[in-house]
Amino acid sequence: MTTDATDPTDTPDPEVAAAGTAATATATDAKSTGSLTKGQLSPLDQVRLFEKKYDAVTTGILDGLPLDPAWRCLDLGAGAGSMAYWLAERVGEGSVLALDTDTGYLEADRAPNLTVRQEDLTKAEFPDGSFDLVLARAVLEHVADPEEALARIVRWLAPGGWLVVEDFYYLPAEHAPTPVGRALVGAYVRRMEAQGADMRWARALPRTLGGVGLVGIGSRVTPAGPGQSPADDELIGTRMRQEGHTLVENGLVTAEQLADFIDALGTPRGLDMTTLLISAWGRRPPAD
């Protein structure tokens, strides 16, 4: 997951983290992790909040695939493991490999068919055709070359195997309905982009899956931001209270703007839509 993201605070570490500490590289590799405080993991409560909001979206997509009990699954950026555990139950005769750059939140003994590996997805190597399903949630937006990473991941799919990718597309901050929203969302996006994240890449995700040779492509969009759901407000508030000070310390917003943004959460004046979770999936063509 990196950990994974949705509004100025919704990416885990992804939105913070969950979705995936992003199975991306370490801070020294100049890659984003989805956290404002680069080089530090977001707290477990942020990971759980991310899962609380997005697991229903992801499981809904996976339930629409022809999941087979014997499938071999790979969860890239597994975060706190909610999706890896869910998959382990669904593929009782198969296997699940949970991969992340930080595995501290993962319980390797949670299921007999679950394996946990600490590794960066950009450095991982698997034989071609190793998996029947690969899930990458809130991960690829934090990778320096997401299209190259996708091409590698597709090679890991067995013929007929499925890839599900979910990442966040950040709407233009200047379109936010309030001055404080424009200031804070804009500051967050600039900060993340400075760390190497591509806040716009997800818009091209469905087309990109076709470009790497997948077929049967589907997509779904889930809005996120202040007031979109109680989970959004809880997650955004938690992240801003824990990490928003970095925006103030770097002169991107004032302390008053940060406090006003947090105070508006859960009220009509705080309503906004700051990001879209782009979910896309496709299948490697079956062998002739």
Disulfide bonds with the S-S distance in Angstrom:
none
